[in-house]
Amino acid sequence: MSRKRLTQIFPFLLPLRRWQRKKFFYYKMRKDGCRYAKRIADRSLPCMVFETLIPMLNENSGFDMQYQINKVHNLRLAARTIDRVVIEPGETFSFWQLVRWADREEKYRDGLNLVDGKIVASYGGGLCMLSDTLFWMFLHTPLTIVERHGHAVKSFPSTSEDFPSGTDAAVGEGWLDLKVRNETENTFQIEVSFDDKYMHGRILSKEAVGFAYSVFNPSVSYRKQGKKVYQIAPVCRRETDRDTGMQTERALYVNQCEIAYKLPEGIKLEEGGVQNG
């Protein structure tokens, strides 16, 4: 049995702990020597690198749909700080460097968040859908992933079966960020927009990118350890030279998360072999 954190024993200390973590979080970034992308361009860059669209409402969450509607409100607020941001050569994109003040003029609403392994309604819940979308787009560019955290627990099925497993990105202000660095000589731009049902994401560039990228799982397995079920998903990327058609494949990482919903019939469960951490 794991030891309880101090804030679990004394919940009244939690606001102080959050304030402390956020202060240290941003202080560390001020001192890390990185140039963070902040400029919002008036115009879109000319070259399309990658685009995607994500259904925003998940009817399989098992919770009141009002939380899904609140999530859309939160996503729109946060996206305003990211839409059309430019990542120049040598710059680093940080989710929280941009989103930290998104609710200064208009407040977030209560959405669903994973807290201590449980889904609860909390202020600003649902922003991980934006970080998930950004990470999915970054995987289809030559940008270098600096920081990414997978969700420890997957609490309900995805809204889309088109995306490989394990391509999500959890964020938590003061704890978890999503960062990419532009180590190329090209300039990139993020665009995020919405219609009634979908969030649209695009990565644009100043000069054409010479490769096309596709991301896939060579395999996905499910393992049972005690009473818990875990998904093990290697994530790989195929890079295709647009001029020659030559392809290379490389492994990116192996994603592991607990599955907290009932799997469909026919899924084979292996025993043990789950890494801690």
C-alpha positions in Angstrom: 0.0 0.0 0.0 1.5 3.4 -1.1 2.0 6.1 1.5 -0.5 9.0 1.4 0.7 12.4 0.5 0.6 15.2 3.1 -2.2 16.9 1.2 -4.2 13.7 1.2 -3.9 13.6 5.0 -4.5 17.3 5.4 -6.6 18.5 2.4 -6.7 22.1 3.6 -3.0 22.3 2.6 -3.8 21.6 -1.0 -4.3 25.2 -2.2 -1.0 26.2 -0.6 0.7 23.3 -2.3 -0.7 24.1 -5.7 0.4 27.8 -5.3 3.9 26.6 -4.3 4.2 24.2 -7.2 3.1 26.8 -9.8 5.6 29.4 -8.5 8.4 26.9 -8.7 7.1 25.6 -12.1 7.4 29.0 -13.8 10.5 30.1 -11.9 12.3 27.1 -13.2 11.2 27.9 -16.8 12.5 31.5 -16.4 15.9 30.1 -15.5 16.2 27.2 -17.9 17.7 29.3 -20.8 14.9 28.4 -23.3 13.3 30.9 -25.6 9.6 30.2 -25.4 7.3 30.8 -28.3 4.8 33.6 -27.6 4.3 35.6 -30.8 0.9 35.4 -32.3 1.0 36.1 -36.0 -1.7 38.1 -37.9 -1.5 35.8 -40.9 -1.2 32.1 -41.5 2.1 30.6 -42.8 1.8 29.3 -46.3 2.6 25.6 -46.1 0.4 22.9 -44.6 2.3 20.3 -42.6 -0.5 18.4 -40.9 -4.2 18.9 -39.9 -6.7 17.0 -37.9 -10.2 17.3 -36.4 -11.3 15.9 -33.0 -15.0 15.3 -31.9 -15.4 17.4 -28.7 -18.3 15.7 -27.0 -17.8 12.2 -25.5 -21.1 10.5 -24.9 -19.4 7.5 -23.4 -18.0 9.2 -20.3 -20.8 8.0 -18.0 -21.1 11.4 -16.5 -23.6 14.3 -17.0 -23.2 15.7 -20.5 -23.1 19.2 -18.9 -19.5 18.5 -18.1 -18.8 17.8 -21.7 -20.4 21.1 -22.7 -18.3 22.9 -20.0 -15.2 21.2 -21.4 -15.9 22.7 -24.8 -16.1 26.2 -23.1 -12.7 25.5 -21.5 -11.1 24.3 -24.7 -12.2 27.5 -26.5 -10.8 29.7 -23.8 -7.4 27.9 -23.7 -7.2 27.7 -27.5 -7.3 31.5 -27.8 -3.9 31.7 -26.3 -2.4 29.1 -28.7 -4.1 29.8 -32.0 -1.7 31.2 -34.6 1.3 31.1 -32.3 4.6 30.9 -34.2 7.5 28.6 -33.2 10.7 30.2 -34.6 14.0 28.2 -35.0 15.5 27.7 -31.6 12.2 28.4 -29.8 10.4 26.0 -27.4 6.6 25.7 -27.3 5.2 25.2 -23.8 1.5 24.5 -23.2 1.4 26.3 -19.9 3.5 29.3 -20.9 0.7 30.2 -23.2 -2.4 28.8 -21.4 -1.6 30.0 -17.9 -3.6 33.3 -18.2 -6.4 32.0 -20.5 -9.1 32.4 -17.7 -8.0 35.9 -16.6 -11.0 37.7 -18.2 -13.5 34.8 -18.6 -13.5 32.0 -16.2 -13.3 28.3 -16.8 -16.2 26.0 -15.9 -16.1 22.7 -14.1 -15.1 19.8 -16.3 -13.9 16.3 -15.8 -10.3 15.7 -14.5 -8.4 12.7 -13.2 -7.4 13.3 -9.6 -5.8 10.7 -7.5 -6.9 8.0 -9.9 -10.5 9.1 -9.9 -12.6 11.2 -12.4 -14.0 14.2 -10.6 -15.5 17.5 -11.7 -13.0 20.4 -11.2 -12.4 23.9 -12.4 -10.9 24.0 -15.9 -11.4 20.3 -16.5 -11.0 18.8 -19.9 -8.0 20.8 -21.1 -6.1 17.6 -21.8 -8.2 17.2 -25.0 -6.3 20.3 -26.3 -2.9 19.0 -25.2 -3.8 15.6 -26.7 -4.6 17.2 -30.0 -1.4 19.3 -30.0 0.8 16.3 -29.2 -0.9 14.3 -32.0 -0.1 17.1 -34.4 3.5 17.5 -33.2 4.1 13.8 -33.8 3.5 14.6 -37.5 6.3 17.3 -37.7 10.1 17.5 -37.4 9.7 19.3 -34.1 11.5 17.7 -31.1 9.4 16.5 -28.2 11.0 17.9 -25.0 8.3 16.9 -22.4 5.3 14.7 -22.7 3.4 12.7 -20.1 0.9 10.0 -20.8 -2.3 9.6 -18.7 -1.8 7.1 -16.0 -5.4 6.0 -16.2 -7.8 5.8 -19.2 -11.2 6.2 -17.6 -13.5 5.9 -20.6 -13.2 5.0 -24.3 -11.8 7.5 -26.8 -14.1 9.6 -28.9 -12.2 8.4 -32.0 -10.9 5.1 -33.1 -8.7 6.6 -35.8 -5.8 7.5 -33.5 -3.2 5.0 -32.3 -3.3 4.2 -28.6 -0.9 6.0 -26.4 -0.7 9.2 -28.3 -2.2 11.4 -25.6 -0.5 14.1 -23.5 -1.6 14.8 -19.9 -1.1 18.4 -18.5 -1.4 19.7 -15.0 -0.3 23.3 -14.2 2.6 23.1 -11.8 3.2 19.4 -12.4 3.0 18.3 -16.1 3.7 20.3 -19.3 3.8 19.6 -23.0 6.9 21.0 -24.7 8.4 20.8 -28.1 11.5 22.5 -29.4 12.1 23.7 -33.0 15.6 22.4 -33.8 15.1 23.0 -37.6 15.8 26.1 -39.7 12.1 26.3 -40.6 9.3 28.3 -38.9 6.1 26.6 -37.7 2.7 27.8 -36.6 -0.2 26.3 -34.7 -3.8 27.0 -35.6 -6.8 25.8 -33.5 -10.4 26.5 -34.4 -13.9 25.1 -33.7 -17.2 24.3 -35.3 -20.3 23.0 -33.6 -18.9 19.4 -33.2 -15.2 19.4 -33.8 -12.0 21.0 -32.8 -9.8 21.6 -35.8 -6.0 21.7 -35.5 -3.4 22.6 -38.1 0.4 22.8 -38.2 1.7 25.2 -40.8 5.2 26.2 -41.8 7.1 28.9 -43.7 8.9 26.5 -46.0 7.6 23.1 -47.2 8.6 20.1 -45.0 10.4 17.4 -46.9 8.9 14.5 -45.1 5.4 13.1 -44.5 4.8 11.4 -41.2 2.5 8.6 -40.1 2.2 7.3 -36.5 1.1 3.8 -35.7 1.1 1.0 -33.1 2.9 -2.1 -34.3 1.0 -3.9 -31.5 -1.3 -3.2 -28.6 -1.6 -5.7 -25.7 -3.5 -5.8 -22.4 -2.1 -7.2 -19.2 -3.7 -8.0 -15.9 -1.9 -7.4 -12.7 -3.9 -8.1 -9.6 -7.3 -6.5 -10.1 -6.0 -3.9 -12.6 -5.8 -4.0 -16.4 -3.1 -2.2 -18.3 -2.7 -1.3 -21.9 0.8 -1.6 -23.4 1.1 0.3 -26.7 4.4 0.8 -28.6 4.2 4.0 -30.7 6.2 4.1 -33.9 6.5 6.7 -36.7 7.0 6.2 -40.5 8.8 9.0 -42.3 8.4 9.3 -46.0 10.7 11.5 -48.1 8.4 13.5 -50.4 10.9 13.7 -53.2 12.2 10.1 -53.3 9.5 8.1 -51.6 12.0 6.5 -49.4 10.6 5.4 -46.0 12.1 4.9 -42.6 10.5 3.6 -39.5 11.5 4.2 -35.9 10.2 3.4 -32.5 9.3 6.5 -30.4 8.3 5.2 -27.0 6.1 2.6 -25.3 3.0 3.9 -23.6 1.5 2.2 -20.6 -1.7 3.1 -18.8 -4.3 1.5 -16.7 -7.7 0.8 -18.3 -10.5 1.7 -15.9 -13.5 0.8 -18.1 -14.8 -2.5 -19.4 -13.0 -3.7 -22.4 -14.9 -5.0 -25.4 -15.5 -8.8 -25.6 -12.7 -10.8 -27.2 -9.8 -8.7 -25.9 -7.1 -11.1 -24.7 -5.6 -10.4 -21.3 -2.0 -11.4 -20.6 -0.8 -11.9 -17.0 1.7 -9.7 -15.2 4.8 -8.0 -16.8 3.7 -4.5 -16.1 6.5 -2.0 -15.3 6.0 0.3 -12.3 6.5 4.1 -12.7 
